[in-house]
Amino acid sequence: MTDVSLGMPQLPAPDFPAEVRARLEADAAEVVGRYPDSRSALLPLLHLVQSEEGYVSRTGIRFCAEVLGLTTAEVTAVATFYTMYRRKPSGEYQVGVCTNTLCAVMGGDAIFEELKQHLGVGNNGTTEDGKVTLEHIECNAACDFAPVVMVNWEFFDNQTPGSAKDLVDDLRAGRPVSPTRGAPLCTYKETARILAGFPDEREGAVAASGGAGPASLTGLRLARGEAAPHSKVVHPRGEAAGEEGE
């Protein structure tokens, strides 16, 4: 007869240290105050505790539950549903390679495989120096710049295996790295605090966010009858603009 060990029940999560708890409670009060129903604040509160520890720990779940008057089961159900919430300690930089259809056929699959070998980690694995967590992700909504890699949710467009390896090497070495578009890169914890709804206080960061890139605006220009870069306006029947007296 084989013995089966069911293990001990998990003890209640420890609380944050008093000074950390006080600081988070002040921030949480600001977040909750934005909503007519306090439980609507759960998503930004999960980002808030993630900005403290770099992932959503059992302590973070307990904190959110106590602040909002929810059960830890209710908070856990939400935290484990959304992939933007980490479930374990991870790297300072989250490198996500889009492997959805268009990025995949444009080279995303090759980039992901190269990075796994280059970094010596698998999906959701973290490098030994704690700098980079690698994961494959679904659509980044940037198909016109495929293949796309994101670092802490900032875009690095039109990547190749070589450029992606240079990118992660720079991150690990502490060299400056600039996204193709969007705000300057910051750490994962700083990103989580911004996602919690707190202002990005880095000088020039908000102004640098910019708008859509040229590739994203090509369809709009064509719809308006404007010439897009490196293209010509084509009418529904296939006649190029300028023909038939136009």
N, C-alpha and C positions, 0 to 999 in steps of 0.2 A: 504494500500500500504506500503510495507516494504522499508525503506531507506537503501541504499547500499553505504557504504563508501569505496571509492577506495584508500583512504590514500593520503598522500603527496608524491610527487616524492622524491627519495632519493638524498640528497645533494651530491656534489662531495666529494670524500674521502679526509680527511685531509692529509697533508704531514707529513713526519717524522720530528722530531725536527732537527734544522740545523746541530748540531754536529753529530747526527746519520746519517742524509742524506749524509754528507760529507764522513763519514767513509764507508758507503755502496756504494757510488759512486766510491770510490777508489777500493774497492773489485770487484765491478761490471765491472770496466774497465779491470781488470785482467781476469775475466771470459770471457767477450766478446772477448778479444784479442786471445782467443784460437780457435776461429771459423772464417772461411772465410766469412760466412754469419751471421750477428749479431743475427738474430732471432733464430738461432740454439742454442743460449745461454739461451733460456727461461727456460728450465727445471732446470739447475743449479742455475739460478737467483731466481727461486721460492724457492729452498732449501735455498738460501742465506737469503731471507727475512724471511723465516720460522725460521732460526737460530736466528733472531733478536727478533721475537715476540712469537715464539712457534707455530705459525700457519700462514696461508696466509690470512692476513687481506685485507680489501679494500685499505688500505694505501699501503700494499705490492704490490697489483695488480697495483695500480697507478704507483708506482715506476718502476716496471718491464716494464710497457707499455711506460713510458716516456724514459727510458734508451734505449729501443729497437725500438722505433718509431712504436709501435703497438697500437691498440685500447684496452681499458680496456675489451671490449667484447672478443677480441681474447685471451687475457691473461686469463680471467675468464674461457673460454671454455677449456683451457688446465688444469688450476688449479683444476677444478671440475671433470676432466676426470680421473686423476690419484689418487688412494687412498692414496698414500704416502704424499699427501699434506692435512693437516688438514684445516678444514673450520671454526673452532671456537677454542677459548682458551681451552687448554687441560692440562693434567698432565705432570709432569716432566719425568715420565716413561710411555711409551706406551707398554702395555702388550697385545700381540696378540696371541690368541689361534687358532691354525690351526684346522678347522672343515671340511676340505676337506676329501674325501672318506677314505683314509687309516688311517689318524690321527683320524678321527671320530670313526671308528670301533675299533681302538686301545685304545680309551678312551678320545679323544679330546672333544667330546660332553659333557661327564661327567665332565671334567675339567672346561669347560666353564660355565656350569650350577652351579658348586660348587663355582667358583670364583664370579659369579654374586651375589649369596646369601651371600658369605663371605664378599664381598666389599660393598654390598648394592647398586649396580649400574646395569644398563642395558647395552646393546651393545652401544659402543661409549660413555659410561658414565664415569664421572670422580669423584673420591672420594672427600669428603668434604675438606680434607687437601691439595688437589691439587697435590698429589704425583703420582697417578696412573690413567691412562685412559685404560679401558678394551675394547677390540674389538675382534670379531671373524674374522679371515682372511682366505683367500683361500691358496692354496698350498704354503708352504715355501720351496719347492724343497729340502726337507730333509726327504723323506718318510722312508728311512732306519733307522731313529732315532725316528720314531713315537711312541707316540704322542709328538709333538713339540710345545713349547711356545717360543715366541720371545719377548725380551725386548729391545726396541729401535733398533730393527733389529739384535740383537745378539742372538745366539742360546742357548736354554736350552732344551736339548734332553731328550727323554725317561721319560717324566713327568708323575706324578700321581696327582690325586686331592690333596693329602696331601702335596706333594712336591711343587705343584704350590701355595698352600695357604701359605706355609712357605716362598716361594719366594716373594710374594707380601707383606707379613708381614715384611720381612727384608727390602724391598725397602722403605716401609712407615716409618720404624723405623730408617732408615739411616745406617743400618748395611751393611758391605761389601758384595757384591754379585759378583760371578764370573761365566761368561758363560761357558757352557760345552766345547766350542771351540770358537776360534776367539779372537778378541781384547777385552781388558778389557772394562767393561761397562762404559758408560758416559751418560750425560744427553741428553734429546731429542734435545735441542738446539745445543749442541756440535755435536751430530750425524748429524744434518741437515747441519752444516757447513762443515763437512767432505764430505757429499754427494754433496755439492756444488763444490767440487774439491779442497778444501784447505787441506794441510797436517795435519795429526794427530800429534800434537807436544808433546803429553804425552810421557814421557820417557818409552821406551820398548813396546809401544802399537803396533807399526807396526810389530816388530819381533814376538810378541805374536799371531799375526793373524793365523799363521800356515797354514796347508793345509787340505786336505780331511781327515775325520775320518776313522778308520778301517772298519766300516760297508760299507762306500761308495766305498772302494777299493776291496771288496771281489769279485765282478764280474770281475774286471780287473785281479785279481790273478788267478781266475778260467780260464779265457780266455787264460792266459799264461801257463796254466798247473801247476800252483803252488798250494800248499795246503793252503787253507784259514784257519784261526783260527777256531777250533772246527768244522771242516768239513773235508770231503774227496772229492777228485776230482772224478766227475762222468762223464763218456763219453756218447755221444748221445744215445747209445743203452742201457745205464743203467749199464754197467759193471764198477765196481769201479776200480780205478787205481791199478795196481799190479796184476790184474787177467790176465789170458791168456798170462803169460810170460812177461807182461809189468813191 
